[in-house]
Amino acid sequence: MSKSNLAPKMAITTEYHNQKVYDSYRYMENLKDSIFLNWVKEQEHKLKSS
């Protein structure tokens, strides 16, 4: 997989029971997130054009 295909990472920290959890891809759980949607559209375009 080329670097351009990698999903963008975001610095997201959530705290559960006084324990910090770092999840760079948590935003992908929100299917309406514009960054995620744009990445999915780019991947679809690359797939169709290959």
Backbone bond lengths (Angstrom), bond angles and torsions (degrees), N, CA, C in turn:
res aa  C-N    CA-C-N  psi(-1)  N-CA   C-N-CA  omega(-1)  CA-C   N-CA-C  phi
1 M - - - 1.454 - - 1.526 108.13 -
2 S 1.290 116.58 128.90 1.458 119.21 179.14 1.518 110.02 -76.31
3 K 1.315 114.28 159.26 1.465 119.52 -176.85 1.525 111.89 -59.04
4 S 1.325 117.79 -31.90 1.461 120.93 -178.64 1.528 112.30 -69.12
5 N 1.327 117.17 -17.33 1.459 120.17 178.75 1.521 113.08 -85.97
6 L 1.310 116.70 -13.11 1.452 120.02 -177.46 1.526 110.83 -69.37
7 A 1.304 115.01 139.87 1.470 119.65 177.38 1.520 108.67 -69.32
8 P 1.322 117.05 142.56 1.461 119.39 178.93 1.528 110.95 -65.32
9 K 1.329 115.05 143.86 1.462 120.59 176.96 1.524 108.95 -96.19
10 M 1.315 115.04 146.20 1.461 120.91 176.26 1.521 107.62 -131.00
11 A 1.304 116.90 145.63 1.464 121.44 179.62 1.524 109.14 -82.43
12 I 1.328 115.85 98.67 1.461 120.60 -179.19 1.521 108.32 -122.77
13 T 1.317 115.50 126.76 1.459 121.74 179.48 1.514 108.37 -124.97
14 T 1.314 115.67 131.95 1.462 122.18 176.00 1.521 106.78 -125.08
15 E 1.316 116.30 143.94 1.453 119.69 179.55 1.522 110.07 -110.43
16 Y 1.310 115.40 127.06 1.458 123.13 177.20 1.531 108.08 -124.04
17 H 1.303 117.40 120.91 1.464 122.10 176.94 1.527 111.51 50.27
18 N 1.320 115.60 49.24 1.475 123.29 179.46 1.532 113.47 62.96
19 Q 1.316 118.03 19.01 1.462 122.87 177.50 1.523 108.76 -118.45
20 K 1.331 116.96 121.36 1.460 120.48 179.61 1.524 110.57 -80.18
21 V 1.323 115.13 132.75 1.459 122.08 179.13 1.527 107.50 -118.75
22 Y 1.340 116.07 123.63 1.455 122.08 179.64 1.525 108.92 -100.25
23 D 1.323 115.92 127.73 1.459 120.45 -179.19 1.526 108.04 -140.36
24 S 1.301 115.98 104.88 1.467 121.50 -176.39 1.520 113.50 -69.70
25 Y 1.326 116.85 -15.51 1.460 120.52 -176.65 1.523 112.82 -118.39
26 R 1.292 117.95 18.83 1.467 122.05 -178.83 1.528 111.68 -60.01
27 Y 1.318 116.53 -33.66 1.468 120.58 -179.08 1.525 112.24 -59.15
28 M 1.329 117.45 -22.09 1.466 120.71 -179.14 1.527 112.43 -69.83
29 E 1.308 116.73 -14.59 1.465 120.10 176.90 1.526 111.37 -71.96
30 N 1.329 115.53 -21.09 1.464 121.16 177.46 1.526 107.49 -93.39
31 L 1.303 116.80 100.92 1.464 120.84 -175.62 1.523 113.58 -70.24
32 K 1.320 117.53 -3.04 1.462 121.53 176.87 1.529 111.85 -103.82
33 D 1.321 117.46 1.44 1.460 122.05 -179.86 1.528 109.79 -65.56
34 S 1.318 116.78 127.10 1.466 120.61 -174.37 1.528 112.41 -65.17
35 I 1.314 118.35 -36.01 1.467 120.49 178.76 1.522 109.96 -64.67
36 F 1.321 116.32 -44.78 1.463 120.83 178.64 1.522 111.13 -64.08
37 L 1.323 117.07 -46.56 1.463 120.56 -179.17 1.527 111.81 -60.71
38 N 1.320 116.58 -41.84 1.471 119.66 178.82 1.516 111.21 -64.54
39 W 1.333 117.46 -39.79 1.455 120.90 178.01 1.526 110.57 -63.68
40 V 1.322 117.88 -43.08 1.470 121.53 179.19 1.529 109.77 -62.69
41 K 1.314 117.55 -43.45 1.470 120.77 179.12 1.524 111.37 -62.78
42 E 1.332 117.00 -40.18 1.468 120.51 177.46 1.526 110.80 -63.50
43 Q 1.322 116.50 -41.26 1.462 120.00 179.62 1.531 111.14 -65.42
44 E 1.300 115.56 -40.65 1.470 119.95 178.36 1.535 110.45 -63.02
45 H 1.327 115.89 -43.02 1.461 120.28 179.73 1.537 110.45 -63.35
46 K 1.335 117.62 -42.82 1.458 121.19 179.03 1.517 110.84 -63.68
47 L 1.318 116.62 -39.27 1.463 120.42 179.66 1.523 111.45 -64.70
48 K 1.333 115.96 -44.14 1.464 120.19 -178.40 1.511 112.42 -69.84
49 S 1.334 117.32 -29.67 1.461 119.84 -176.96 1.530 112.58 -89.22
50 S 1.323 117.67 -3.54 1.478 118.95 -179.56 1.512 111.84 -91.19
